[in-house]
Amino acid sequence: MTTIDPRARLNDLTATAERVLRSVESVIEGKPEVVRIALTVLLAEGHLLIEDVPGVGKTMLSKALARSIDCSVRRIQFTPDLLPSDITGVSVFDQQRRDFEFKPGAIFAQIVVGDEINRASPKTQSALLESMEERQVTVDGTTYELPSPFMVIATQNPVEMEGTYPLPEAQRDRFTARVSIGYPSPDSELKMLEMHGGVSPLDDLQPVAHAHEIVKLIEAVRQVYVAEGVRRYAVTLVGATRNHPDLRLGASPRATLHLVRAARASAALDGRDYVLPDDVQALAGAVLAHRLLPTAQAQLNRRTPEQVVAEIVQRVAVPDPSGGSWPRHPARPQGTPGSRSL
């Protein structure tokens, strides 16, 4: 496998990322931190869960990111009667050929927008498990590879729970990060009335990046250096969730992997080819909180997983950089693991 020098890609990455960020922010007013996390998850080869009350722009954010990239996009409206085969696809018997022909489902796209994912049954939700983790779909014993880049952006409403099915923990653990958009500021809402009053801003949104550019950027992000001290720091943060008295379920090893991948992407967006502990800290809440289950006592005390993660970040000591600064261009040892390693 050819090793790609991240420094050779950083200028391209930051320029392309800036175009995508500006494009999405032209639709989603006053939420630059949410837009950045969405792009970070895309470059980290992950999936995003947007959880918020109705009307704040969850689906709009998903569509804006999808339309800003020239790639295949499919939208799935999750409903109680949606079947797993509607997502994965189904084999149909062809009378002329006298053989079965596979008809791909909605998951066969580079960006898949799943609207109100918790309105589908657990059986249907489970159709996403293999595709989100292994980027492939198996139907009738045959495995089909999904295109690259591949990202699932799912939305759900945490308030209106009637007629919904909570996401299983295995499903939540496959989402790299969860974000909440929140209500806009008065100035942003006034600007929204001016821009969205007549036509939807999505109508004029044009792609500012191509899918092959995103693939190259993902390859560059894979090569961003993570020092051993930073890796140990991420492991310590995640490990602290597994024995916290306010949590009955901590974060999994997959969460550690997602946290470091997201930190790599965040560092690259800042123009660095190495990760700082600050990158890990900034993403800890978005990457870890949705995977944690509080105890009954913590719920009575109104302790949220986000508060627990913030407390852990404050409590865990940040590693000291060797030599006074984190290595900017470290010498990689022989036999460095591949792109999926930490």
N, C-alpha and C positions, 0 to 999 in steps of 0.2 A: 504493500500500500504506500502511495506517495505521500510524504509528509508535506503539508502546506504551511508555509511560514505565515503566522497570523498578522505580522507587521505588514506584509505585502498586500493584505486584504483589508486592513483597518480603514484606510482612506475610502475605499469603495463602500465598505459596510456603513460607515458613519454618514456618507453622502446619501446612499440609498435609504437608510433608516430615517434620515431627516425628511426626505421627500414623503415617505409613508406616514410619518408622524404628522407632518403638516397637512397631508391630505385627510387623515382621519379627524384631526382637530378642527378642520373646517366644517365638520358635521357635528362633532361632539364638543360643545362649548364648555370651556372652563374646567376640563378634567384631564390635564396633561399627564398626571401621574398614572391614571387608569389606562390611558392610551399607551403609555410607555410599557406598562406591565404586559399588556396584550401583545405588543411587538416583541418584548423579551421572551414571552412564552413561545411565540412562533419560532424565533431563532434558537431557542433551547430544545426544539423538536418536541414540544409538549402540547398540552390541551388546556383550555381555559374554561372555567365555570364562572358565569356572571350571575350573581344572586342579589336581587334587589326588588323593591316594590314596583308595582306597575307604573308605566309612564315616564320612567327616568332615562330611557334610551338604551336598554339592554340589547334589544334586537338591532337598533340603529348602529350601535358600536360594532356589533358582529358584522353587519352588512357593509359598513364603511371600511373596515379592515379588509374584508373579502374583495370589495370592488377596487380598492387601492392597489391590488396586485393582479396582474394579468395572468389568471390561472382559473382552473375549473372550480365552480362553486355550486353547491347544492344546499337547499334549505329543507329541513324536515320539521313539519309541525307535529309534535308529539301529542297524541290523543289516546284515550283508553282503548280504542279499537285498532290501534296500529299494531301490525304483526312484525315479528323479527325478520321475516322474509322481505318486508317492505324496505328494510334497511340494508340487509346483506345481499339480497337478490334471490332468484329462484331458478331452478332448472325446468324448462318448458319443453314438452315433447313436440318435435317438428314432424308434422305428418309427411312432408315431402322427403326429408332426409331419413326419416324413420329412426331418429335419434334424438337424444335430449340436448337442448341448447341452453346455455346459461345466460340469463338476463340479469345484468348487474343492477344492484339496488342503489339507493341514494348515497351510500357510504363511499361509492367510487368517485370521489372528487378530491381535489387538493385541499379545499377548505369546506368543511361541512358545518353548517349552522343548525344546531338543534334547539328549536324554540320550545320553551316550557317542557323540558325533558322529564320533569317529575310527574307529568300527566299520563305518561305511558306506564304500562304494567312492568313489574320487575323482570318478567320474561322477555319483554321487548327491550328493556334497558340493557339486559345481559348480552344482546346482540352486538353491543358496542365494545365489549370487553376485549375480545381478541384483536379487533382492528386498532383500538387505542394503544394497546401495549405492544403488539407485534407487527402492526402495520400490514396486516394481511387478513383475508377472509377465507374461511373454509366452509364450503357448501357441498354436501353429498360426497364428502371424502376428497374433494379437489380444493387445493389452496390457490388463491388468487392474490397477487401482490397489489398493494395500493400505491397510487402515484406519490411522488415526492415533489415538493414538501407536502406533508399531510398534517392537518390540524382540525380538531373538533372544538368548536366554540358553542357551549351549551348555556342556556339561560333557564332560570327558574325563579318563581315567586315564593319567598319564604313565609309570607303572611297568610295568603289564602290557601289553606291546606285541605279544604274539602274537595274530594275527588282526585286527590293526588297520592303518589306513592313515593315515600322518602327514598333517596338514592341509597343503594346498599354501600356498605363501607368499601367493598372491593371496587366499586365504580368510582366513589369519591377519591380513592387513593390513586386512581389513574389520571386525575386532573392535576396538572402541575401546579396551578395556582387558582385561587378564587378571589374575585374582586367584587366590590359593591360600588356602584357609580355614585349613589347619593343624589340629593337634590342640588340643583344648580344655585349659584349665587344670584341675587336680584339682577345684577348687571348682565350675567350670562343668560338669564331667562329673558330679559328684555331683548338681547341680541338674537336669541332663538326665535322670539316672536317676529322680529324683523326678517330673519332669513327663511324661516319655515312657514311664514304666514300664507304665502301664495302657493309655492311648489316645494316638493321635497328636495333637499340639497343632494340626496343620493342620485337624483336624475342627472345632475351635471358632473357627478364624480367620475373621473377618468383614471385608468390604471397609471401609476407612477413607477411601477417596478414590475419586472417579469419574473415568472416562476423560476427560470434558470438562474436569475440573479440571486433569488432567495436561497436556492440550493448552494450556490457558491458561498454565500454569507454564512450559512449553517456550517459548511465545512471549515470556514475560518474560525467560527466560534468554538468548534470542537478542539482546536489547537491552542486556545487561550490557556496559559499556564496557571496551574493551581499549586501553590507551595504546600509542603507537607503540613506546616503549621495551620494553614487555612483549612485544609482537609480535616485535620484533627479538631479544629474549632467547630466545623459543621457537624461532625460526628458527636461532639460533646453537647451541642445545642439540641440536636434531635434526641440523643440519649436521655437528656434531662426531662423530656416529656414523658418518658416511659415509667418513671418512678415519682412523678409529681403527685402530691396528695389530692389535688383537685381534679385529677384526670383518671378515668377508668380505662382509657385506651390511648396510648401514645402513638407517635408517628412511626412509620415503618421504615425499613432500610431503603425502600423505593423513594420515600420522602427525602432522605439524605441525598440520593442520587439526583433527584429533581432540584433540590436546593442548590447543589453545586453546578448543575447545568445552567440553571437560571442565573446564578452569579456570574458564570462565564459570559453569558449573553449580555448581562448588564454591564460588565466591565468593557466588553467590546463596543457597546453603544456609547460608552464614555471615551472611547479611543484608546483603551489600554489593552495590552496583550497579556495581562496578568491580573489575577483576582485579589482584591483586598478583603479583609474581614468586614469592612463597611458594606461591601456588596452583599455578603451573606446576611448581615444584620438587616439591611433595608428590605430584603425579600422574605425574611423568616416568617412574618405574619401572613403574607399572601400565600406562601407555599405550605405552611404547616397547619394553620388554624383549622381549616376545613376537614382535616384528617383526625382531629382530636375529639374524644367524647368526654365531657365533664361528668363528675360524679353527681349523685342526687343532691348531696349536701352543697356542692358548688353551685348547682342550679338554683337551689333555695336561696343561696347567698348572692345570686345573680352574677356569678363569676363566669365570664365568657372565655372561650378558648383564646381569643385575641388578647385578652388581658393576661392570661397565663403565659402566652408566648412572649409578650412584652416584658413580663417579669423575669422570664428565663434569660432573655437577651441582656437585661440589666445585671443579672446575677452572675452569668458565666463570664469568666475573665477572658479578655481579648488576648490572643497570643502576641508576644513581643517579636517584632521583626528582627531578623538577624542582620547585624551590621548597620543598624540604624534605619534601614528602609527595605521594603519588600523588593525582591529582585525584579528588575524591569525586563531584562533579557537573560534569563537563567540558562545555564548549560544543561541540556536534557541528558539524562543518563542513557546508556546504551540499553536497548530492549524496552523503550518506553511503551506502555500499553497503548492500545488502539483508541479510536475516537470515542468509544462508549465507556472508557474508564474514567475514574475520577482524576 
